[in-house]
Structure formats: C-alpha cells, structure tokens
Amino acid sequence: NNKAAVDEKDMTPEQREAARIKAEKAAAKQKHREEQEKRLRKEAGCLTAKEQREKQKLLDEGFPSWTKKDLMNFVRANERFGRDEVDLIAQNVEGKDEDEVRRYHAVFWKRGKELRDWPRLLAAVERGEERIARAQGIRETLATKYRKYR
C-alpha cells in the first residue's frame, strides 16, 4: 500500500485520472457480476450464505413450529375470551406453551395486518368480542333486576 502511495505521488495528473477511471471501471464490473449472480440465484431459488443466515435468524426469532391449525386455535381463543385476556388465551391454545402464546399474541396484534387473512381473522375476533359484550350486558341487567326485586 505504501508503494502504491509512492507510485501515485510520482504520477502525472493524467496518470492519476487514468488510474481512477480504471479503478471505477473495475468496481462497476465487480458490482455488475455480484448483481448478476444475485439475480441468477434468485431465479434458481438459491440463497447466498448471508441470506441463509438471515433466513435462519428470522425463523429463530419467529414461530416456525406454529401451523395454520395453531393460528386458528389462537384466533378462536381470542374470539372466545377477547383479545385483551392474554392469560386465558395462553391457557387455552392447545399444544402450545403459555409463554410462547403470550409472545405470539404480542406479535400477532402488532403485525397481524401483514397476514393475507387478516380481515377475516380480525372480523372473527370482533364478532366474539361483541358476543362477550352482549352477554356481559345481559348479566348486568339481570343482576340489577335481581337486586331490585330481592
């Protein structure tokens, strides 16, 4: 590197410009090769080592063991108890650890809009919450009437 600095120092302005252009062309050629390789990998469905590591990291952070059936059990528990009843939901998702369900709950309600079926899933939970509210209203009305006639 020191030799290159000495050589560059001895270069004329024209030689320095030619060296700069040559270096830019080499960098552009390398970038083109990398982009072409990336495109070919994508077309072939292959991932680079870096992409493989990122995929694994995302899978590890996510919920790779959750199936569509687990998702539906989770949604039904939200529908049955209401989205805010995290403890009841966690206790009632069959086959899943309560802590895992709590983590899933947080991610589901934060990022659920990214799901293709989000409108349908949300509508199911909201229908359940409406039923819960109606039942609570009926219980309160009955309790009031009961106290009134006791």
Secondary structure, DSSP 8 states (H G I E B T S, - for coil): -HHHHHHHHHS-HHHHHHHHHHHHHHHHHHHHHHHHHHHHHHHHT---HHHHHHHHHHHHHS-TT--HHHHHHHHHHHHHH-TT-HHHHHHTSTTS-HHHHHHHHHHHHHHGGGSTTHHHHHHHHHHHHHHHHHHHHHHHHHHHHHHHT-
